[in-house]
Amino acid sequence: MHFDYTQFLWLIGSIAVLIILITRFKFHPFLALIIAAGFLGIAAGLSPVTTIKSFEKGFGGVLASTGLVVGLGTMLGGVLLETGGADKIANTFIRLGPARTIPATICVAALIIGLPHLFDVSFVMLVPLVYAIARRTKTPLMRVGIPMAAGLYVAHGLLLPHPAPTLAMTTYHADAGMAMFYGLIVAVPMAILSGPVFTHLAMKYFPELSHTGTDEQPLAPPTAHTEGKREPSFALSMFTILLPPLLMMIRTLLSHAIAPENPLAQLINAVGDPIVSLLVAVLFSLYALGVRSGYSMQQLQKILGKSLGPAAAVILILGAGGGFKEMLLATHVSTLIADWAVHWNISPLVLAWLVAALIRIAIGSATVAVVTTAGIVAPLAANSGVNLELLVLATSTGGLMLSHVNDSGFWLFKEYFRLTVSQTLKSWTLLVSFQSLLGLLLVLLLNLLIA
């Protein structure tokens, strides 16, 4: 099939519109995605009505699944934070070993705590703990702060129900259990190497990071309100966090062992669905961490309502990204790219990572980068024979690349740890860039093992 360069140029133009609106004119990504999708539709020859209907179709299609997953995951994270379950996990891990093991233990704790939480929320919650640990052990602040951020960002970039991997999983029609399983396989070495190992090297080669003191109070206040309540147990808190991935992986592991018409298989398939597994975990958390700890249902209702606030903007961005993806289908741009890419001598995994990385560097939002990339790469996945779950991870890790001054995470890390721009570049920016490159390498190695 002859490739239509005109259609391809309209795609490039729409991405350029998206980048300019966000970086130059400071538009919210939600609005920028709507405008960019509309530009692509009209420029590619669709009528205004067809453009609007296509966007609405894509918007609703994404929110029908991804929106529910993100909303329920945020509720689960809110209950864990406000009842003190997340604090219990963090403090238990910190007490496991001497001061020299703190980078490793705080990284593991952050990885677990970060599973159901949006990155910004869990980061703000853990900052006071980082300051407290650094003061108590007389440890440089960055020796605790960098591995904490590393653990959270691995969960944010790779694991369900975080927005970027969830959206990629939905777009590529990947299996949730296998995506979670492969994600955990990649996440463990990625957390070890980007947490304590990277921290050791950063402190060695950038000695100025050792001079970031703990004499100032953290900007973030503790978020858990547990006065007069019983503290949840470590076992219940851990089980609550791990319940959704366990249910999803059990469904995947047993899917071929039981006949599909068996009622037990149907029950396992239902409970292992990402939406149902998260709903089960939320209901379990309300009793195990809430009611058992002395919270009334009215108090828990307020916690759930409060937790949904930070997720609203993310869900709208995901929906707009779905509309942009549908515009690629309606204008046949994605099909043209897929037909052309068949002749490229490049792995779809590398292509997905590269496209996501370039958009992330230009825009600053990992979620928008993954949303846009998934829409572009999805047609390739259908005919290339690539492992869909690994494609999810390749796209998501590309979205982590080179966070700098156009990313809110950059300024969050800088301001909460009172760093200069130079120190933030040497710590945060290098950390997430290392994670992105390491993630691609691990995905490619895993692809060789399972191919």
Secondary structure, DSSP 8 states (H G I E B T S, - for coil): ----HHHHHHHHHHHHHHHHHHHTS---HHHHHHHHHHHHHHHTT--HHHHHHHHHHHHHHHIIIIIHHHHHHHHHHHHHHHTTHHHHHHHHHHTTS-GGGHHHHHHHHHHHHTSSS-HHHHHHHHHHHHHHHHHHHT--HHHHHHHHHHHHHHHHHHSTTSHHHHHHHHHHT--HHHHHHHHHHHHHHHHHIIIIIHHHHHHHH-GGGGG--S-S--SS------TTS----HHHHHHHHHHHHHHHHHHHHHTTTS-TTSHHHHHHHHHTSHHHHHHHHHHHHIIIIIGGGT--HHHHHHHHHHHTHHHHHHHHHHHHHHHHHHHHHHTTHHHHHHHHHTT-SS-HHHHHHHHHHHHHHHH--HHHHHHHHHHHHHHHHHHH---HHHHHHHHHHHTTS---TTSHHHHHHHHHTT--HHHHIIIIIHHHHHHHHHHHHHHHHHHHHH-
